[in-house]
Amino acid sequence: MSERRSTWHARHKEGLNRGERAADVLRNGMGSWTFVGLFIAFMAGWAMVNSFVLASEAAWDPYPYILLNLFLSMLAGLQGAILLIAAKRQDAIAAAMARHDYETDVQSKLEIDRLMAINSQQLELLEELRSMLSQPAAVEPGGLPPDTRLQGDAIGRDHSGNAEQPGASG
């Protein structure tokens, strides 16, 4: 029934490859309060399991948590790379949107200039009409001087306001 117009952003998202989409999903996930909460819960769980539950020699990562530090370092390295990929993509989107905004602004300026030209013509016509009305001797009781033709009017008016055919002398 109704045809949906696709926006620039929707068309751009359709053209993304799998890696770019994954970077966006991971960036959005890592930049959320849900991720922060789950990350803190995981670290607290890791510390509790290794400190209290496995207090014996069976703990796979005892107190200084060296294995946890290794995982956190790897996570930080991956997060940095993913965030840089996503930031590059976001910069490309911002540049494309800025170019689109510029093109729209140029089109708008042309339209505004055209409308301003029309407005100037209308103001000139109004000024002419005011000057005609300010000259009472030249104005007939009908409102316009004799033999005045309106723009686009092929028929002149005689002194009585009756239509006068072009070329007819009266």
C-alpha positions in Angstrom: 0.0 0.0 0.0 2.2 2.8 1.2 5.8 2.8 -0.1 8.4 3.4 2.6 11.1 5.8 1.6 14.5 4.5 2.7 16.6 7.1 4.4 20.3 7.6 3.7 21.2 5.9 7.1 19.1 2.8 6.3 20.7 2.4 2.9 24.1 2.8 4.4 23.4 0.2 7.0 22.4 -2.3 4.3 25.8 -1.8 2.7 27.8 -2.8 5.7 29.9 -5.9 5.8 29.7 -8.5 8.6 32.8 -7.1 10.4 31.4 -3.6 10.4 28.0 -4.7 11.8 29.8 -6.8 14.5 31.9 -3.8 15.5 28.7 -1.7 15.9 27.0 -4.4 17.9 30.0 -4.9 20.2 30.5 -1.1 20.6 26.8 -0.7 21.5 27.0 -3.6 23.9 30.3 -2.5 25.6 29.0 1.0 26.0 26.0 0.1 28.0 25.2 -0.1 31.7 24.3 -3.7 31.3 27.8 -4.5 30.2 29.3 -2.6 33.1 27.0 -4.4 35.6 27.7 -7.9 34.1 31.5 -7.1 34.0 31.6 -6.1 37.7 29.5 -9.2 38.6 31.8 -11.5 36.7 34.9 -10.0 38.3 33.3 -10.3 41.8 32.3 -13.9 41.0 35.8 -14.8 39.8 37.3 -13.4 43.0 34.8 -15.2 45.3 35.1 -18.5 43.5 38.9 -18.4 43.6 39.2 -16.9 47.2 36.4 -18.7 49.1 34.9 -21.6 47.2 38.2 -23.0 46.1 40.2 -21.9 49.1 42.2 -25.1 49.0 44.9 -25.8 46.5 42.3 -26.5 43.8 41.9 -22.8 43.0 42.9 -22.2 39.4 43.7 -18.6 40.0 44.7 -17.8 43.6 44.8 -14.4 45.2 46.8 -12.1 43.0 44.5 -13.3 40.2 47.2 -13.4 37.5 45.0 -15.2 35.1 42.2 -12.7 35.6 44.7 -9.9 34.9 45.7 -11.6 31.7 42.1 -11.9 30.6 41.5 -8.2 31.5 44.5 -7.1 29.5 43.4 -9.1 26.5 39.8 -7.7 26.8 41.2 -4.1 27.0 43.3 -4.7 23.8 40.3 -6.1 22.0 38.0 -3.4 23.2 40.4 -0.7 22.0 40.6 -2.2 18.6 36.8 -2.7 18.3 36.1 0.9 19.5 38.6 2.3 17.0 36.9 0.3 14.2 33.5 1.6 15.3 34.8 5.2 15.7 36.2 5.1 12.1 32.9 4.0 10.8 31.1 6.6 12.9 33.5 9.3 11.4 32.6 8.1 7.9 28.9 8.3 8.7 29.3 11.8 10.1 31.2 12.9 7.0 28.6 11.5 4.7 25.8 13.1 6.7 27.6 16.4 6.7 28.0 16.2 2.9 24.2 15.4 2.6 23.4 18.3 4.9 25.6 20.6 2.7 23.8 19.5 -0.4 20.5 20.1 1.2 21.6 23.5 2.4 22.7 24.5 -1.1 19.3 23.4 -2.5 17.5 25.3 0.2 19.5 28.4 -0.5 18.7 28.3 -4.2 15.0 27.9 -3.3 15.2 30.8 -0.8 16.9 33.0 -3.4 14.2 32.2 -6.0 11.5 33.0 -3.4 13.3 36.2 -2.5 13.3 37.2 -6.2 9.6 36.6 -6.4 9.1 38.6 -3.2 11.1 41.5 -4.6 9.0 41.5 -7.8 5.8 41.6 -5.7 7.2 44.5 -3.6 8.0 46.4 -6.7 4.5 45.9 -8.1 3.0 47.0 -4.7 5.1 50.1 -4.8 3.9 50.9 -8.3 0.3 50.4 -7.2 0.9 52.7 -4.2 2.4 55.4 -6.4 -0.5 55.1 -8.8 -3.0 55.5 -6.0 -1.1 58.4 -4.5 -1.7 60.4 -7.7 -5.4 61.3 -7.4 -5.6 63.3 -10.6 -4.6 60.4 -12.8 -6.9 57.9 -11.2 -10.4 57.4 -12.4 -13.2 56.6 -10.1 -12.9 52.9 -11.1 -9.4 52.8 -9.5 -7.0 52.6 -12.5 -6.0 55.3 -14.9 -7.5 55.1 -18.4 -5.9 52.7 -20.9 -4.2 50.8 -18.1 -3.6 47.2 -18.9 -3.0 44.8 -16.1 -0.3 42.3 -16.6 -1.7 39.4 -18.7 -4.9 41.4 -19.5 -5.3 41.9 -23.3 -8.4 44.0 -22.9 -8.1 47.6 -21.9 -10.8 49.6 -20.1 -12.4 52.8 -21.3 -13.4 55.7 -19.0 -16.6 54.1 -18.0 -14.9 50.8 -17.0 -16.4 48.9 -20.0 -14.2 46.4 -21.8 -12.5 47.9 -24.9 -11.3 45.5 -27.6 -7.6 45.8 -28.6 -7.1 47.9 -31.7 -10.6 49.5 -31.4 -10.6 53.2 -31.0 -13.2 54.9 -28.9 
